[in-house]
Amino acid sequence: MAQAEGKKPKSKVVKIALVVVASLLVLGGIVVGTMYATGFFGHDKTDQQANADAADQAGNEEGDAGGDEGDDAEAPKGPAIYMPLEPAFVVNFQGAGKAKFLQVSVEVMARDPKVIEQVTQHMPAIRNSLILLFSSQNYDDITTAEGKEALRAKALTEVQTIMENETGDTGVESVYFTSFVMQ
């Protein structure tokens, strides 16, 4: 009887220990999986480099086989990098005889981190040019989707002109309005 009673508590301790160990393994797996998924181990950079190397190699092989046609092809584009121009632009402009206000949040897109650094460096000139552009608008022209798209195209031209004048390269591929409020 003493032996039977001695085995029961021991088996409960073993079961509890197994449950604790299994729980810790599951928790550890979740933590490691989350760290891997968020790029903590740097796997994203390696994958991107491998993809870029494969694309470069494929491009070089095509360029060798294609002869002179490879000279006209553009270099492979990198991932898009977005940079907000903060704070949001707030300007007043004329509309229907009374002053109106426009608040626009703008982001620029480039594919080269150096271009983003250059945008930061020339931010005062870019902001000045965009403020002048936004404040010169007519209320009726920018109430439509077509008007907003035309304004976005003008904003891109302004940013690219400044970048061309200051750096010798337009660099910025696109300008996006992430918020557009008129009152």
C-alpha positions in Angstrom: 0.0 0.0 0.0 2.8 2.4 0.8 4.3 1.7 -2.6 1.1 2.4 -4.4 0.6 5.7 -2.6 4.2 6.7 -3.3 3.8 6.2 -7.1 0.7 8.4 -7.3 2.3 11.6 -6.1 5.3 10.9 -8.2 3.3 10.4 -11.4 1.4 13.7 -10.7 4.7 15.6 -10.4 5.9 14.0 -13.6 2.7 15.0 -15.4 2.9 18.6 -14.0 6.6 18.8 -15.1 5.7 17.5 -18.6 2.9 20.1 -18.9 5.2 22.9 -17.8 8.0 21.8 -20.2 5.5 21.5 -23.1 4.1 24.9 -22.3 7.5 26.5 -22.2 8.4 24.8 -25.6 5.3 26.2 -27.2 5.9 29.6 -25.7 9.5 29.6 -26.9 8.4 28.5 -30.4 5.9 31.4 -30.5 8.6 33.9 -29.4 11.1 32.6 -31.9 8.5 32.5 -34.7 7.5 36.1 -33.9 11.1 37.3 -33.9 11.8 35.6 -37.2 8.6 37.0 -38.8 9.5 40.5 -37.7 13.0 40.3 -39.2 14.8 40.2 -35.8 17.3 37.6 -37.2 17.9 39.6 -40.4 16.4 37.0 -42.8 14.6 39.7 -44.8 17.8 41.4 -45.8 19.4 38.2 -46.9 16.3 37.2 -48.9 16.3 40.7 -50.6 19.9 40.4 -51.4 19.5 36.9 -52.8 16.6 38.2 -55.0 18.6 41.2 -56.1 21.6 39.0 -56.9 19.5 36.6 -58.9 17.9 39.5 -60.8 21.3 41.1 -61.5 22.6 37.8 -62.8 19.5 37.2 -65.0 19.8 40.7 -66.3 23.5 40.3 -67.1 22.8 37.0 -68.9 20.0 38.7 -70.9 22.3 41.7 -71.6 25.1 39.5 -72.9 22.7 37.5 -75.2 20.9 40.6 -76.4 23.9 42.6 -77.6 23.4 46.3 -77.8 19.7 46.2 -76.6 20.8 45.8 -73.0 22.3 49.3 -73.0 18.9 50.9 -73.3 17.3 48.9 -70.4 17.0 50.6 -67.0 18.6 49.1 -63.9 16.2 47.0 -61.8 14.2 49.1 -59.5 14.5 48.6 -55.7 11.6 48.7 -53.3 9.6 51.9 -52.9 10.6 54.1 -50.0 8.0 56.6 -48.7 8.8 59.8 -46.8 6.2 62.0 -45.3 6.7 65.8 -45.6 5.8 66.8 -42.1 4.0 68.7 -40.8 1.0 68.7 -43.0 0.7 71.7 -45.3 -2.0 74.2 -44.2 -2.6 77.1 -46.6 -5.4 79.6 -47.3 -6.6 80.4 -50.8 -9.5 82.2 -52.5 -12.7 80.5 -53.3 -16.1 82.0 -54.1 -15.2 85.4 -52.8 -14.1 84.3 -49.3 -10.9 82.8 -47.9 -10.7 79.0 -47.8 -8.3 76.7 -46.1 -6.6 73.6 -47.4 -4.7 71.0 -45.3 -2.7 68.5 -47.3 -0.5 65.7 -46.0 2.1 64.8 -48.6 4.4 61.8 -49.0 7.1 61.4 -51.6 8.3 58.1 -53.0 11.7 57.2 -54.2 13.6 53.9 -54.6 17.0 55.1 -53.5 17.7 55.9 -49.8 20.2 58.6 -50.9 17.3 60.4 -52.6 15.3 60.3 -49.4 18.4 61.9 -47.6 18.5 64.5 -50.3 14.8 65.3 -49.9 15.4 65.8 -46.2 18.4 68.1 -46.9 16.3 70.2 -49.3 13.1 70.1 -47.3 12.9 73.9 -46.8 13.0 74.6 -50.6 10.5 71.8 -51.3 8.1 72.9 -48.6 8.3 76.5 -49.8 7.5 75.5 -53.4 4.6 73.3 -52.4 3.1 76.0 -50.1 3.2 78.5 -53.0 1.6 75.9 -55.3 -1.1 74.9 -52.9 -2.0 78.5 -52.0 -2.3 79.5 -55.7 -5.1 77.0 -56.3 -8.7 77.8 -57.0 -11.3 76.1 -54.8 -13.5 74.9 -57.7 -10.5 73.4 -59.5 -9.5 71.1 -56.7 -12.9 69.9 -55.5 -13.0 67.2 -58.2 -10.8 64.0 -58.4 -9.4 65.2 -61.6 -8.4 68.5 -60.1 -6.7 66.8 -57.1 -4.8 64.5 -59.5 -3.7 67.5 -61.6 -2.5 69.2 -58.4 -0.6 66.0 -57.4 1.1 66.0 -60.8 2.0 69.7 -60.4 3.4 68.9 -56.9 5.5 66.1 -58.3 6.9 68.5 -61.0 7.7 71.1 -58.3 9.6 68.5 -56.2 11.4 67.0 -59.2 12.4 70.5 -60.4 13.9 71.3 -57.0 15.7 68.0 -56.8 17.1 68.4 -60.4 18.3 71.9 -59.6 20.0 71.0 -56.3 21.3 67.4 -56.9 21.3 67.0 -60.7 18.8 64.1 -60.5 15.0 64.2 -60.1 15.1 61.1 -57.9 11.6 61.4 -56.6 9.2 59.1 -58.6 5.9 60.1 -57.2 4.1 62.4 -54.7 1.0 61.2 -52.8 -1.7 63.0 -50.9 -2.4 61.0 -47.8 -4.8 63.5 -46.4 -6.7 66.3 -48.2 -9.1 68.6 -46.4 -10.7 71.8 -47.7 -12.8 74.1 -45.7 
